Amino acid sequence: MNPKKQIVDLPVYQPGKPIDEVKRELGLEKIVKLASNENPFGCSPLVKPAVQSVLDELAIYPDGGSMALREEMASFLGVPGSQLVFGNGSDELVMLTSRAYLETGTNTVMATPTFPVYKTTATIEGAEVIEVPLKDGVHDLEAMLGSITEQTRVVWVCNPNNPSGTMNDQEQILAFLERVPSSVLVVLDEAYYEYVTDSSYPESISLLKTFPNVLILRTFSKIYGLAGLRIGYGIASEEIVDKINRVREPFNTSSIAQKAAIVALKDQEFVKSCREANEVGRNQLYAGFEEMGLSYYPSQGNFVLVDTGRNGNDVFQALLRKGYIVRSGVALGFPSSIRVTVGSQEQNEGFLTALREVL
Ligand SMILES: *Cc1c(COP(=O)(O)O)cnc(C)c1O
């Protein structure tokens, strides 16, 4: 059998081991997972009773147009519903963007290291991937501009960037958009939007009026705590939404996910409390790292990339034996670092103690 030639060498995503398996293997009672930037506080308490009602309608296909969610989201964001598109996680929207805009003979520009799904999906479509190194952990937008060619169709800006946690501010993004050719789609991946506390962070939605070539991606997986349900959304001009809809499966988001997102969106108190706890948690981690003499990138997300001065895989393994699952920086492009999700105060404290023992 002959698959598409560009997929033959694609790395297969290595999912983290299930917590129960790690417990059994290592004989541990308690495992704390700080590896996938999940919300340590779960989701809004409104979600569980709300999705209960959907359980009586499981024989019915979901609303392929996500009308109820679209309406809620449109009024929450202050944009027309026609400028929204929903995905099975924002991961799916990354894939659909690549599917709609990239093909052999085109190229796409992104930072490195950044979120790996941009490269994977672009490669599957046969596009050339142009990677521009981060500068001091931040997207080098000048260099990215300089890498755009006649064949460039999509530029990806992960803001805040996963895995470095750094961000580009309003001024930088504006100056960048003003110089990107209007024929090039710029994707602003804002998966950690709600965690940002820096007031110079871009007001991206207000940029859409001036820049119809911008697609903003956000998700319910991170601060809303609904990663298991898979729902994310894009905000863009009708033209872009139309193109993504053409390649989208008709029933790509489930009825449970749609319902959960509607009620989760209404609970902005929960979002606010998570953002505040996360900021306290980031500072707690920074203080611990500084005490250990470790350098880190100040983060606007719910994770911190810290340089341990050792091989990230070794530190990962040693922490695992103490019951803490983090992400090794080796596969993330930062070989001597680990990326740790900000947990609850108690989880952060336990992690810092374990790290101190390990180093
Ligand atoms: C987690 C994450 C996403 C997407 O998550 P979904 O669960 O697919 O919505 C997208 N972009 C970045 C940078 C992320 O870290």
Residues whose N, C-alpha, C, O or C-beta is under 5 A from the ligand:
A	BS01	LIG	N88 G89 S90 D91 E92 F115 C158 N162 D189 A191 T219 S221 I231 G232
